[in-house]
């Protein structure tokens, strides 16, 4: 099985808890993911809303150094900084780690900080978490983009760091849509029509992402799947149905939110995603399932 996951918080948790990325009791480990060939995992450094200024970049640096150290002792896994790295990883049926950031507060309001992220191999960044930062407003505030945020989007596109609007307020989302010249993505957000949580996408937002050639990653967090917070794999299928019925065949992906969220019944970690794919295969054509679980994200990140 080929597997590409747009978002997990495992790197941050492994760093905070001083646990190995190769073998651990978290949702994701290199050992348990080794059955997927190839497996490409976006590892996010999550910047909490309580961390700001220079401390935010120090937080990022400590976590990404953790990833670098772990990759040195995990020969089957490599850091994928470029499209060619992804191509080679697929050819060799290996594990590819893509470094991302969850929270534009990492920049500390300094545009030049993006150059540092780029030099570290960062492939995507959410502009906010739930609260405000120098870039704009998260889902808890409703604010739009700031002048610094507009410069940030422009510079991210120059550096080929993908703009991620998961956690963004609706106002910020549409400000980004107006500003961005390249496709942007929502790495871990579901359908608000099926579950009214503000972290989910409206039908109109999904249409913008679809028409702009972005990506949408299905999030496994039960409160984003069901209004009552009680979810299983059929809940995930409902959201997939919604997006696919609206032309999402080429942009729908998996954005698990492993180690950053609770899991629905039947999914305890990365080892269960093969079972999830088998259930999807009972409902959709094989080509659609392969697109959701791998091809859409792979094509996007190899054509930046």
N, C-alpha and C positions, 0 to 999 in steps of 0.2 A: 504493500500500500504506500502511495505517495501522499505526504501530508505537509501542509503549510499552514502555520498558525500565526495570525497577525498580532496577537497580544497575549503575553503572560507577565505576571509580576514575580516569577520565580527567582530571577537574579536578585532582585531587591530583598526578597525574604531570605534567600540563602546567605546574602551578605549580612543582613541584620542578625540572623540567628547563627551565623558562623557554621553553616552546613555546606556539604559538598554538593556541587551540581551534578556530579556523576551518579551518586547514590545517596538517597535521602528519603525522608517521610513526607515530602511536599507533593504537590500535584504533579510536578514535572521533574524528571531526572534524565540525564543522558542514557543511563542504563535502561530505563523503562521505555524510552523513546527509540531505542536502537532497532526495534523491529520495523520501524517505518523507513523505507529506503526508496528515495531520499526523504529526509525530514528537515524542514526548514522552519525555524522557530524565531519569532521576534521576541527578544528579551528586553523588556522595558525597565528603565530605571525610573521608579516612581518618586516624584518630588511632592511630599505632602504640602498641604496649604499652610502648615505651620513652619515651613522652612523657606527662608527668603534671603535675598542678597547673596553675598559671597558664600554663605553657608550652603546654598543650594548647589552651586557648582562643585564645592568640596564634597558634598553628598554624592553627586554624580560621579566624580572622579574615583571615589572610594569603591563604589559599586562596579564601575566598568573595569577597574583594576582587578576586582574579584573575578570577573569573567575572563580576563586575560590570563590570570593565574590558573584557572580551572581548565582552560583550553590547552594549556601547555601539557597537562597530564591526562588529556582525553584525546588521543590521536585521531579517533574517528570523527571528531568535531572540529570545525574550522569557523573562523569569523568571516562572514561574507560581506565585504566592503563594496564590491563592485558587481556589475552584471556578469562579468566573466567568472568571478568567484562562484556565483550561483550556478552557472552553466557547468563548471568543473565539478561542483558538489553533486549535481544531479547525475552527471556521467559516472562519477565514482560511487554513487548510491550512498553517500555519506550523510552526516548531520551538519547543517549550516546554521550558525547563529547570526542573526541580524540584530544589531544594537539599536534600540529606540529609546526615546525619553517620553515619559508621561508627566507633562507639566512644564509649560514654557517659563515658569518662574526660575528654571535652571539658569536662564540668561542673566538674571539679576538686573534687567533693564539695559544690558549692554549688547549692542548689535554684534560687536566683535567676538562675543562668546560663541556665536554660531560657527565661526571659523575653527574654534577649538573642538566643538562637537563634530564638525566635518572631519577634522584630522583624526578623531578617534573612531571614525567609521559609522557615525550615527546615520541611520537611513530614514527615520521618520520621527516626528515630534508632535504630540498633542499640544495645542496652543495653551490650554488651561487644564487644571483639574476642576473640581466643582466650584471653587471660589474664584475670586478675581486675581489677576496678576498684571504685570506691566503690559501684557499683550492685549488683554480684554477680559470679558466676563465669562465665567463658567455657568453651569445650569442653575446654581443657587442664587445668582445675582441678576441675570438678565441683561447685563451691560453688553455693549457692542465692542468693536475693535477700537483701539487707541491709535494715535499717530505712530507710536513705537511699534504697535502691532502690524500696521501696514508695512512699515519698513522691514519688520521681521519676516512677513510672508514673502515680500519681494526677494530678500536675501536668501531665504530658505530655498526658493525656486532656483536661484542662481547656483546654489551649492548642491542642488538635487537632493535636499532633505525634504521628504514628503510632508506636506501639511496634513495633520490629523485633527478632525473636528469632533471626535468623541469627547464628551464632557463639556463641549462649548454650549453657550446659550444659543437660542434660536437667532437672536439678533447678531451675535458674533458669527454664526454659521453663514447668514446671508451677507454680512460684510465681507467675509472671506470669499464667498461666491462672486461678489462684485470685484474684489481685488485680484484674485488668483488668475494667473495666465495658464497654469498647468492643472491637470487633474489633481484633486485632493481626495482624502479618504476618511472613513469613520471605522476605525479598526475594531471596535467592540461595542456595537449598538444594535438594538433590535427595533421592531415595528411598534410605534406608539398606538397605531390603530387597534392592535391586539392587546397591548399592555400600556396603560397610560403614564408610565413613569417618564419624567422629563428627560432622563438620559437616553430615551429611545427616539428614533427618527420619525418625523411626520411623513406622510406620503409625498408631500411636496419636496421635503428635503431629500428623500430617497430619489425622486425623479431628477433633482439637480445633480446628485452624485452619478446617477446612471447616465444622464445625458452628457456629463463632462468626462466620462470614462474613468471614474474613480473606483473605489472599492468599499464594500460594507461587510464587516465581519460579524457573524452571529455570536452573541455573547451568551454564555451558559448560566449566568447569575439568575437564580429563580425569580427574584423580584422584578427582573427585566423581561421575564418570560410570561409570568402570570400575575394577575392583579392580586391574588391571595398569597403569592409567594411560594406556592406549592407546585413544583414543576417536575416534569420528566422528559424523556427524549421526544415524546409526542408533542410537547410544548415547543420544542425546538423546530420540529417539522412544521408546525403551524406558522411560525415566523418565516421559515424558508418558503412555504407555499405563498405567503403574502408577497414576499419580495419577487419570487419567480413569476408570479402572475402579473407583475408589473414590469416585466422586461429585465429582470435581474440576472439572467443566465450568465452574463459575462462579467458581472461585478460582485456577485455574492461569494463570500469566503467564510472561513472560520476565524473568529477572534475570541478564543475561549475565555480569557480572563482568569486562567488558572493561577492559583496562589494570590489572587487579588479579589476573589469572590467565593461565595458558597457554590456548591454544585447541585444540579438537579438529581433526582433519584435515577440511579443507573449509571452515573458517571462519577468516578472517584479520583480520576487522574488521567494523564495522557494515555495510559495503557488501555483505556476504555474507548478511545476514539475509533479504533477498528470496528468495535461493535456498533458504534454510532453510524459509521459508514455503511455497514451491512444493513442496518434498518433503513437508511436513506435509499439504498439500492432497491429496496422493496417498493419504494414509492416513486422513484424517478429513473429516467434513463441513465445508463452508466456514464455517458458523456457528460451529463449535467452534474452527476455526483463527483466525477473526477475534476470537473471545473471548480466546484465549491471547495473541495478538500485540498486542491493543489493548483490546478492550472491557472485559475484567474489571478491569484496572487503572484504566482511565478512569472506570468507574462507581464504583469504590471511592473514588478521590480527589475525585470531584465530589459525593459524598454525605457527606463528613465533617461 
